[in-house]
Amino acid sequence: MTKRTSAMIGERLAVAVLSLFLVSLAVFFITELLPGDTAQELLGQAVTKEAAAILREQLGLDRPAVLRYMDWIFGLFRGDLGFSLVSNRPVSDLISERLPNSLILAAITMAITIPLALGLGIIAAIWRGSIFDRAISSAAIMFVSFPEFMIATLIVMLFSVYLKWLPALSFLPPSASFTTIVLAFIMPVTVLVFSSCSQMIRLTRAAISDAMATPYVELALLKGASRPRLVLRHALPNSVAPIVNSVALSMSGLLGGVIIVETVFNYPGLAKLMVDGVMTRDMPLIQTCSMIFCGFYLLLIMAADIIAILSNPRLRR
Amino acid sequence: MTTLSNAPEAPLASVKDLRVTATTDSGREIEILKGVSFDVHRGEMVALIGESGSGKTTIALSLLAYVREGCHFAGGQVLVDGRDLTKLSESECRKLRGHKVSYVPQSAAASFNPSRKIMDQVIEVAEIHGIFDANTAREKAIKLFRSLSLPNPDTIGERYPHQVSGGQLQRLAAAMALLGDPELVVFDEPTTALDVTTQIEVLRAFKSAIVERGMTGVYVSHDLAVVAQISDRIVVLKDGEVQEAGTTDQIVGAPAHPYTQSLLAAFKPVVPASASDDTSRDRVLETRDVVAGYGVLGPDGRPQVVAVNGVSLTLDRGQSLGVIGESGCGKSTLLRVLSGLLPAASGGLLLDSRELRPQIAQRSKSDLQRMQIVFQLADTALNPAQTIGNIIGRPLTFFKGLKGAEREKRVIELLDMVRMPAQFRHRLPRELSGGQRQRINLARALAAEPEVLLCDEITSALDTVVAAKVLDLLRELQRELHLSYLFVSHDIHTVETLCDRIMVMYAGKCLETFNASDLHQDARHPYTKLLVSSLPTLDPTWLDNLKQDPELVRKFAHA
């Protein structure tokens, strides 16, 4: 790695940290703007103003927003995520219960999606114009146009309600057997794979097709190279940057998908926790969850940038 | 290099009544090749000469059993060693390409894969066809690098394409084509993208490789002088048909067809317009010690990359100043500075003896109106979504406030001025030919009624015959409108025919300025002489007899 490359990567890191800070500001003050507050939410509609004020004071909600922001952000630095206002437990406890579940779901989805989508995209590019390519491309367009909640609802109706093969909910009791766990994962993972695969297939194919139109691919063709060699040896290495970016984008789209899927299947993940937090105006919980999602997103984008830089020999040397 | 056309042996390659058609976007079929026939005998180099659209590259590619997307063989045969290439299966085509017939592309810079090392790409042919193992291939490649006089032959293959120069890449592409010991080598304009001084090095390397191996090949070019150095026979093409074919000596010495004669006319020695003394010495444009470049300004007030380094010039009213130099010498940057697109870091600009602001945004409307720029590529300079009438009309409205019928009348006048019919105002740029678009580009600049025209390589993308017509037009316009031109070009020939005075630039500096009629005088700067001597002539022995001072070449040519 040269000085220039390290400088470029350093710059990306700095930008990521700055973004995270700006996001923390946005998250905190936007949640402030949500109508209603925890005190009202906890005490119900019929509460008197006095009771709400007392509770607010107990929870520290009467202090100025700027001070509460400072408390929160410095707490984050110390690893102190604060207390959930609703369950009165440390936010870190709540999250450590749920985060692994979400990570497992995301990891399984990625492990299936990335090789599947890249593989299909590359094969479609190799045999561009063939029946296989057309089938893949039209299927991809079809699934891009279906929203996740619709796919989720449809497969629940098909496999749980009519066929009764799979459980409609993915609740995981600690004592669950291996088969139960696998069965519980099938539907959420399928929905996520479908929704994130399509865009990636299309972008992979498009990126390779662009590279296929270049003079160096034509020259390789005139050296007698076969279609697979043209794509894999000549076009693909020059399409790494757009492809990793499309992977990062699709994977960050996965986060949105997780929220819907966890809600539909009642899956005990982080997204479900956050949705519940929004219902009860549990600010510390919402804020921390947002920061985790955002950090994940930035991590993906940054990884894509760094891979793209390293894949370019002009920047590498 | 002996002509074997009378030998009894069958030709190695034989193109017989070849027809290729293309399907346009609108689904219409157009004929690109309308029945082309010629033979290539063993040990012979046949040149295909023609302008853009003549079908020469299509023929060259057909010898590799390849047509570009949208095209297809519509009739005739391409026989190589008795096999008809138009009838081969996909896998038979692959076996032929690179092994039996190989290809040297026009722009090696674009034809090398940017993300792979040069050596991997050069020896890929051996890997694809299983000719020899990687180590043998590597040794063979290094031998070829040496015989093509590439610097550091042992290590140059370990670099990436962006780390070597254009002239070197072109020779590396030739090494790649020769690695598999092909029976037929197709060269597709392999030196067109190079500077003249670089071209000589590459031509020399090609010629010695051709002679050494008794190579059989097809050499595609638009440049008769280049072809005269390399080929045994020449086939002249126009609009997909053979106009004339014959030995090099016959085509160059005694062309029979009028089209060949018109191509040769471009090489007639020019009578430079003698610097007319009748015009009063009225200075219209002047620069003083202009420094400009790219990147942030350093503490000394100079940009990170200096492209123009202290250039002073003067241009008199009604005169033309030609600025010549090779790629990267700063000539186009100089124009950008004058036009205000790139503000100078230091130095002064004077238009009609009045200070001109460095930045286009700070200049007055009348300053803008008085100096107009004409860009090299009319294809990209003209807005594809606007009609010709609108393109020419916009500056009329902006500078003159013309509207409606008045504007329309002026548009027609301007079209007439560039010798184009009035109804062209309803067309879109893509419906015009390259030469017509360049005329529109010119008319757009003239609409402002400027005093000075800045012309950036405006004939470089045009075919010889078309370019000659545009130059004629420029001369007529200058007489009629008393215009002053600053004409930037890499082509000495063009500058010599058009300009009164010539300025030679090298590495951002002005080396010398002189009257065009004095170009061939002995007192010229060594670099000017190098440029002039590097221009190929029609004499087939020119390259062999050319003597250039190797010191000088090393100093100035960046092969």
Contacts between the chains, C-beta under 8 A, distances in Angstrom:
chain1	res1	chain2	res2	distance
A	214	B	110	7.1
A	215	B	105	6.3
A	215	B	107	6.5
A	215	B	110	4.2
A	215	B	111	4.6
A	216	B	110	6.7
A	216	B	111	5.2
A	216	B	112	5.9
A	216	B	113	4.5
A	216	B	114	7.5
A	218	B	105	7.8
A	218	B	111	7.5
A	219	B	103	6.9
A	219	B	105	5.4
A	219	B	111	4.3
A	219	B	112	7.9
A	219	B	173	7.9
A	220	B	113	7.3
A	220	B	124	7.3
A	221	B	66	7.1
A	221	B	97	7.2
A	222	B	61	7.8
A	222	B	64	5.3
A	222	B	66	6.4
A	222	B	97	5.3
A	222	B	98	6.5
A	222	B	102	7.6
A	222	B	103	4.4
A	222	B	105	8.0
A	223	B	97	6.3
A	223	B	98	3.6
A	223	B	102	7.5
A	223	B	103	7.8
A	223	B	124	6.1
A	223	B	125	5.1
A	223	B	128	6.2
A	223	B	176	7.6
A	224	B	94	4.7
A	224	B	95	6.7
A	224	B	96	7.3
A	224	B	97	4.0
A	224	B	98	4.0
A	224	B	99	6.0
A	224	B	125	7.0
A	224	B	128	5.0
A	224	B	129	6.1
A	225	B	94	7.5
A	225	B	98	8.0
A	225	B	124	7.4
A	225	B	128	5.7
A	226	B	94	6.2
A	226	B	128	7.9
A	229	B	128	7.1
A	233	B	116	7.8
A	233	B	124	8.0
A	234	B	113	5.4
A	234	B	116	7.8
A	237	B	113	7.4
A	237	B	115	4.3
A	237	B	116	6.7
A	238	B	113	6.9
A	238	B	114	6.5
A	238	B	115	5.2
A	311	B	115	7.1
A	312	B	115	7.2
A	313	B	114	6.8
A	313	B	115	5.6
A	313	B	160	4.5
A	313	B	162	7.3
A	314	B	114	7.1
A	314	B	160	7.5
A	314	B	162	5.4
A	317	B	160	7.0
A	317	B	163	7.7
